[in-house]
Amino acid sequence: MSDVEIGTISTKVPARLDRLPWSRWHWMIVIGLGTVWILDGLEVTIVGNLSAQLAKPGSGLDITQQQVAGIAAALYVAGACSGALFFGWLTDRFGRKKLFIITLIVYLVATLMTAFSFSAWWFFLFRFLTGFGIGGEYAAINSAIDELIPSRHRGRIDILINGSYWLGAAGGALLTVPLLNDLPVNIGWRVAFGLGVVLGLAILLVRRHVPESPRWMFIHGREQEAEAIVDDIERQVGGHLPEPAQSMTIHQRKSIGFVRIAHTMVALYPKRTVLGLSLFIGQAFLYNAITFGYAQILSTFYGIDTHTGYYFAVIAVGNFLGPLLLGPLFDTVGRVPMISATYVGSGLLLLGTAWLFNEGVLTAVTLTACWSVVLFVASAGASSAYLTVSEIFPMETRAMAIAFFFAIGTAAGGIAGPLIFAELVSSGAPGDTALAFAIGATLMILAGVVELIFGIKAERRGLEDIAAPLSAASTGKDA
């Protein structure tokens, strides 16, 4: 049953988690949960860089490069959107740990089946199912990370973890070079997908040791287990830990109904809902379009189809350095100035790149350099979109909120983006590709303006202070 109260308790679990010093235990959380973004980066980049190879005679698939960069990419994103909504609801209902194990298994099976593709329809089907598992990961993992990381570190850690996507992207890009050049055309791309399975299995072994979120447990009537988990964490962290004075009263419920979730977003926090949609649509269109289509640009305009991995690896490094170097500023300078600056700044830089590309003055090397600068700034902003929606809504709706914004924003930018981008690039006219750049840039700038208007000062604040749980003695209003 939904929205049925099962008891009332007072707890200090959130305050105890937030006052913990950074420790080896927290690094275990980062490795066990955060490394999934490396998998996502590996997946998307491998497919993007294999697009020309998959389209060659003898690859084992009757498929075109435009279908790989367009239809297959859109199906992967559609799967991610569907998986986020489906598994997001289950994550809020049944807990973080069960779902971040299940979603990883879904990803592993689907990726393995992709490696055995024998026709285009099989490839399309398992690209969708791979995305289905990855989408579920976004909801379950972001929820768990934010609920386990101390508030003073939450911004930089969340942004760095989301930015680690680009470590996978760099690895995937570099791996495709020997796989495309040293192995037969019908073998190299299959091995590339198999490597994703190997990495996923290693992550699964680490993830078994990550506990359930104590914040989720005490709200769902499992306060004794929640206290026991926090006791064990404190023992592992060690040192002198003063008892926090702050506590909160919770009306426990087994689950929260969809009507209550929808009311929370639309009625309680309408401004935050507009903010989340804006940030996700802006970054999703830019990133999904370019990530899936960069190899197509290199092939179409510069005749490069077997060494695209080198170019993409350079872009990926720039993307990772952005969150790594700029991430701490989101906790010190603040969320609003940093999010708005990264969105608007990357949009303006991208408009400049579009103009240079249209003028025909860029080579493959200089275009890659321009994109590295653009995405150094944009990557920190894009990562902050996930941070924002995971911390500005009540705990009971956190996974579903992440899933909702990811699905809507990514569907708008991530499904339409690759389809439009693949079509524009395939025309071979520089002006068409420059137009795609300009659309992504404009959406990023508009999202940055929305952040200036509706942004939340969430730095160094506890999650319950930013948005009181729906089951708390009193709840907050839109701010």
C-alpha positions in Angstrom: 0.0 0.0 0.0 1.1 3.6 -0.6 1.2 6.5 1.8 0.2 4.4 4.8 1.9 5.5 8.0 3.5 2.7 9.9 5.1 4.5 12.8 6.8 7.7 14.1 10.4 7.9 15.1 13.1 10.5 15.8 16.5 9.9 14.3 20.0 11.4 14.0 21.0 9.3 11.1 21.3 12.1 8.5 23.3 14.3 10.9 25.6 11.4 11.8 26.3 10.7 8.1 27.0 14.3 7.3 29.4 14.9 10.1 31.7 12.0 9.1 35.2 12.9 8.0 36.3 11.7 4.5 37.6 8.2 4.8 38.6 5.0 3.1 35.1 3.8 3.5 33.9 6.7 1.3 36.4 5.8 -1.4 34.8 2.3 -1.4 31.5 4.0 -2.1 32.9 6.0 -4.9 34.6 3.0 -6.6 31.7 0.7 -6.1 29.0 3.0 -7.3 30.7 5.8 -9.3 32.5 3.5 -11.8 29.2 2.8 -13.6 29.7 6.1 -15.5 32.9 4.7 -16.9 30.8 1.8 -18.3 28.4 4.3 -19.9 31.2 6.3 -21.4 32.8 3.1 -22.7 29.5 2.0 -24.3 28.7 5.2 -26.0 32.2 5.8 -27.3 32.8 2.3 -28.6 29.6 2.5 -30.7 30.3 6.0 -31.9 33.9 5.1 -33.0 32.8 1.7 -34.4 30.1 3.2 -36.6 32.3 3.3 -39.8 33.6 -0.2 -39.1 30.2 -1.8 -38.5 29.0 -0.4 -41.9 31.9 -2.1 -43.8 31.3 -5.2 -45.9 32.2 -8.3 -43.9 31.4 -6.9 -40.5 28.7 -9.4 -40.0 25.9 -6.8 -39.9 23.9 -5.3 -42.7 23.9 -1.8 -41.3 24.9 1.7 -42.4 26.9 4.3 -40.5 23.9 6.6 -40.4 21.8 3.8 -38.7 24.5 3.3 -36.1 24.9 7.0 -35.3 21.1 7.6 -35.7 18.7 4.8 -35.0 20.9 2.7 -32.8 22.0 5.7 -30.8 18.4 6.9 -30.4 17.3 3.4 -29.3 20.1 3.3 -26.7 18.9 6.6 -25.2 15.2 5.6 -25.4 16.2 2.5 -23.4 18.0 4.6 -20.9 14.9 6.8 -20.5 12.6 3.9 -20.1 15.0 2.1 -17.7 15.4 5.3 -15.6 11.6 5.6 -15.1 11.0 1.9 -14.4 13.9 1.3 -12.1 13.6 4.7 -10.5 10.2 3.9 -9.2 11.5 0.5 -8.0 14.5 2.2 -6.3 12.3 4.5 -4.2 10.0 1.6 -3.3 12.4 -1.3 -2.7 15.7 0.4 -1.8 18.9 1.5 -3.5 21.0 -1.6 -3.1 18.7 -4.2 -4.7 18.3 -2.0 -7.7 21.9 -1.0 -8.3 22.7 -4.7 -8.4 19.8 -5.6 -10.7 20.4 -2.8 -13.1 24.1 -3.7 -13.5 23.2 -7.3 -14.3 20.7 -6.1 -17.0 23.5 -4.0 -18.5 26.0 -7.0 -18.5 23.6 -9.4 -20.2 22.5 -6.9 -22.8 26.1 -5.9 -23.7 27.1 -9.5 -24.0 24.2 -10.2 -26.4 25.2 -7.1 -28.4 28.6 -8.7 -29.0 26.9 -11.7 -30.6 24.7 -9.5 -33.0 24.1 -11.2 -36.4 21.6 -8.7 -37.9 20.7 -5.1 -37.6 17.4 -5.8 -35.6 19.3 -7.8 -33.0 21.9 -5.0 -32.6 19.1 -2.4 -32.3 17.2 -4.6 -29.7 20.2 -5.1 -27.4 21.3 -1.5 -27.7 17.9 -0.6 -26.3 18.2 -3.1 -23.5 21.8 -2.0 -22.7 20.4 1.6 -22.3 17.6 0.2 -20.2 20.1 -1.1 -17.7 22.3 2.1 -17.7 19.2 4.3 -17.3 18.2 2.4 -14.1 21.8 2.8 -12.9 21.5 6.6 -13.1 18.5 6.7 -10.7 19.7 4.1 -8.2 23.4 5.2 -8.1 22.9 9.0 -7.9 20.4 8.4 -5.0 22.7 6.2 -3.1 25.8 8.4 -3.6 24.1 11.6 -2.4 22.6 9.9 0.6 26.0 8.4 1.7 28.4 11.2 1.0 28.9 14.0 3.7 27.2 17.3 2.7 30.4 19.3 2.6 31.9 16.9 0.0 28.7 16.1 -1.9 29.1 18.6 -4.7 32.6 17.8 -5.8 32.2 14.1 -5.4 28.9 13.9 -7.3 30.3 16.0 -10.1 33.6 14.1 -10.3 31.7 10.8 -10.4 29.4 11.9 -13.1 32.5 13.3 -15.0 34.2 9.9 -14.7 32.0 8.9 -17.7 34.8 10.4 -19.7 37.4 8.1 -18.4 35.4 5.3 -19.9 35.0 7.4 -23.1 38.8 7.9 -23.3 39.4 4.2 -22.7 36.8 3.2 -25.2 38.2 5.6 -27.8 41.7 4.3 -27.5 40.6 0.6 -27.4 38.9 0.9 -30.7 42.1 1.9 -32.5 43.9 -1.5 -32.2 40.6 -3.4 -32.4 39.7 -1.7 -35.7 43.2 -1.9 -37.2 44.7 -5.2 -35.8 41.7 -7.5 -35.8 39.4 -8.8 -38.6 36.5 -6.5 -39.4 33.9 -9.0 -38.1 35.8 -9.6 -34.8 37.2 -6.3 -33.5 33.8 -4.7 -32.7 32.6 -7.8 -30.9 35.7 -7.9 -28.7 35.1 -4.2 -27.9 31.7 -5.0 -26.4 33.1 -8.0 -24.5 35.5 -5.7 -22.7 32.6 -3.8 -21.3 31.3 -7.0 -19.8 34.6 -7.7 -18.1 34.7 -4.3 -16.5 31.1 -4.6 -15.4 31.8 -7.9 -13.6 34.7 -6.3 -11.7 32.4 -3.5 -10.6 29.8 -6.0 -9.5 32.3 -7.6 -7.1 33.0 -4.3 -5.4 29.4 -3.2 -5.3 28.4 -6.2 -3.2 30.0 -4.5 -0.2 28.1 -1.2 -0.5 25.4 -1.0 2.1 21.8 0.1 1.7 21.1 3.8 2.2 20.4 4.3 5.9 18.3 7.4 5.0 16.0 5.2 2.9 15.8 2.6 5.6 14.7 4.7 8.5 11.9 6.3 6.4 10.6 2.8 5.4 10.3 1.3 8.8 13.8 -0.2 9.1 15.3 2.2 11.6 17.2 -0.4 13.6 19.0 -1.7 10.5 19.7 2.0 9.6 21.3 2.6 13.0 23.3 -0.6 12.8 24.7 0.4 9.4 25.7 3.9 10.6 27.3 2.3 13.7 29.4 0.1 11.5 30.4 3.0 9.2 31.5 5.0 12.3 33.6 2.1 13.5 35.3 1.8 10.1 35.9 5.6 9.9 37.3 5.7 13.5 38.5 8.7 15.4 36.6 11.0 17.7 33.1 11.6 16.4 31.0 14.0 18.6 27.4 13.1 18.9 25.3 15.5 16.7 22.6 17.5 18.4 20.3 17.7 15.4 17.6 15.1 15.0 14.4 14.9 13.0 11.0 13.3 13.5 9.7 11.0 10.7 6.3 9.5 10.0 7.4 6.2 8.5 5.8 4.8 5.3 6.4 1.6 3.3 6.1 3.5 0.0 5.0 6.7 -1.6 2.3 6.8 -4.3 2.7 8.3 -7.8 0.1 10.9 -7.0 2.1 12.2 -4.0 5.3 12.2 -6.2 3.6 14.2 -8.9 2.1 16.6 -6.4 5.6 17.1 -4.9 7.1 18.2 -8.2 4.3 20.2 -9.7 2.7 21.8 -6.6 5.4 21.9 -3.9 8.4 22.5 -6.1 7.4 23.9 -9.5 10.4 26.2 -9.8 12.8 23.3 -9.1 11.0 21.2 -11.7 11.5 23.9 -14.4 15.1 24.1 -13.3 15.8 20.4 -13.6 14.1 20.1 -17.0 16.1 23.1 -18.3 19.5 21.7 -17.2 18.8 18.2 -18.5 17.5 19.2 -21.9 20.4 21.6 -22.5 23.2 19.1 -21.6 21.4 16.1 -23.1 21.0 17.6 -26.6 24.6 18.8 -26.7 26.3 15.7 -25.3 24.2 12.9 -26.9 24.3 14.5 -30.3 28.1 15.1 -30.3 29.1 11.9 -28.5 27.2 9.7 -30.9 28.1 11.7 -34.0 31.7 12.9 -33.7 33.1 9.9 -35.6 30.6 10.6 -38.3 31.9 14.2 -38.6 35.5 13.0 -38.9 34.5 10.5 -41.5 32.3 12.8 -43.5 34.4 15.9 -43.6 37.9 14.7 -43.0 38.0 11.2 -44.4 39.0 9.6 -41.1 37.3 6.3 -40.3 39.8 4.0 -38.6 41.7 6.3 -36.2 38.8 8.3 -34.8 39.6 6.9 -31.3 42.6 9.1 -31.0 40.6 12.3 -31.6 37.8 11.2 -29.3 40.3 10.4 -26.5 41.6 14.0 -26.6 38.0 15.3 -26.2 37.3 12.8 -23.4 40.4 13.9 -21.4 39.2 17.5 -21.6 35.8 16.4 -20.5 37.2 14.6 -17.4 39.5 17.4 -16.5 36.6 19.9 -16.3 34.8 18.1 -13.4 38.1 17.2 -11.8 39.5 20.8 -11.6 36.2 22.8 -11.4 34.3 20.4 -9.2 35.6 21.7 -5.8 34.3 25.2 -6.8 30.7 24.0 -6.7 31.2 23.5 -2.9 33.1 26.7 -2.3 32.1 29.4 -4.8 28.6 27.8 -4.8 26.1 26.0 -7.0 24.3 28.9 -8.7 27.3 30.9 -9.9 29.2 27.8 -11.0 26.3 26.0 -12.8 25.2 29.2 -14.6 28.8 30.0 -15.6 29.6 26.6 -17.0 26.3 26.4 -19.0 26.5 29.9 -20.5 30.3 29.8 -21.0 30.3 26.5 -22.8 27.4 27.7 -25.0 29.2 30.8 -26.1 32.4 28.8 -26.8 30.4 26.3 -28.9 28.8 29.2 -30.9 32.4 30.3 -31.7 33.3 26.7 -32.8 30.2 26.5 -35.0 31.2 29.8 -36.8 34.8 28.6 -37.4 33.6 25.2 -38.7 31.1 26.9 -41.1 33.9 29.1 -42.4 36.0 26.0 -43.2 39.0 27.1 -41.3 39.2 24.0 -39.0 41.0 20.8 -39.5 40.3 17.5 -37.7 43.0 18.5 -35.2 41.8 22.1 -34.6 38.2 21.0 -34.4 39.1 18.5 -31.8 41.0 21.2 -29.9 38.0 23.5 -30.0 35.7 20.8 -28.7 38.1 20.0 -25.9 37.9 23.5 -24.7 34.1 23.7 -25.0 33.6 20.4 -23.2 36.1 21.2 -20.5 33.6 23.8 -19.4 30.4 22.0 -20.4 31.3 18.7 -18.7 31.3 20.3 -15.2 27.9 21.9 -16.0 26.4 18.7 -17.4 27.5 16.8 -14.3 25.9 19.4 -12.0 22.5 18.7 -13.7 22.5 15.3 -12.0 23.8 16.8 -8.8 21.0 19.4 -8.8 18.0 17.1 -9.3 19.4 14.5 -6.9 19.6 17.0 -4.0 16.7 19.5 -4.4 13.8 17.1 -4.0 12.6 15.1 -0.9 14.2 11.8 -0.1 11.2 9.6 -0.8 11.1 10.9 -4.4 14.8 11.2 -5.1 15.3 8.3 -7.4 12.1 9.0 -9.2 12.9 12.7 -9.6 16.3 11.8 -11.1 14.6 9.3 -13.4 11.9 11.8 -14.4 14.4 14.6 -15.4 16.8 12.2 -17.0 14.0 10.6 -19.1 12.3 13.8 -20.2 15.5 15.8 -20.7 17.3 13.0 -22.4 14.3 12.1 -24.6 14.2 15.7 -25.8 17.9 16.0 -26.4 19.2 12.4 -26.5 16.7 10.9 -28.9 16.0 13.8 -31.1 19.6 15.0 -31.0 21.3 12.0 -32.6 18.6 11.6 -35.2 18.8 15.3 -36.2 22.5 15.4 -36.0 23.1 12.3 -38.1 20.8 13.7 -40.8 22.5 17.1 -40.8 26.1 15.7 -40.9 25.2 13.1 -43.6 24.3 16.0 -46.0 28.0 16.9 -46.2 27.3 20.6 -46.0 29.3 22.4 -43.3 26.5 24.8 -42.7 24.1 21.9 -41.6 26.6 20.6 -39.1 27.3 24.1 -37.8 23.5 24.5 -37.3 23.5 21.4 -35.1 26.3 23.0 -33.0 24.4 26.2 -32.7 21.2 24.5 -31.5 23.1 22.7 -28.7 24.9 26.0 -27.8 21.6 27.9 -27.6 19.9 25.4 -25.3 23.0 25.4 -23.0 22.9 29.2 -22.7 19.1 29.2 -22.0 19.6 26.6 -19.3 22.3 28.7 -17.7 19.9 31.7 -17.5 17.2 29.5 -15.9 19.8 28.5 -13.2 20.5 32.2 -12.5 16.7 32.7 -11.9 15.7 29.5 -10.1 19.0 28.0 -8.8 19.2 26.6 -5.3 22.1 27.4 -2.9 22.6 23.8 -1.9 26.3 23.9 -1.1 27.4 22.4 2.2 23.7 21.9 3.3 22.2 18.6 4.4 19.8 17.0 2.0 17.0 17.2 4.6 17.7 21.0 4.9 17.4 21.5 1.2 14.2 19.6 0.9 12.5 18.1 4.0 11.3 14.5 3.6 7.6 14.1 2.8 7.4 12.0 5.9 9.0 14.6 8.2 6.9 16.3 10.8 6.7 19.4 8.5 7.7 19.8 4.8 9.1 22.7 2.9 7.8 24.8 0.0 9.4 25.8 -3.3 12.4 27.9 -3.0 
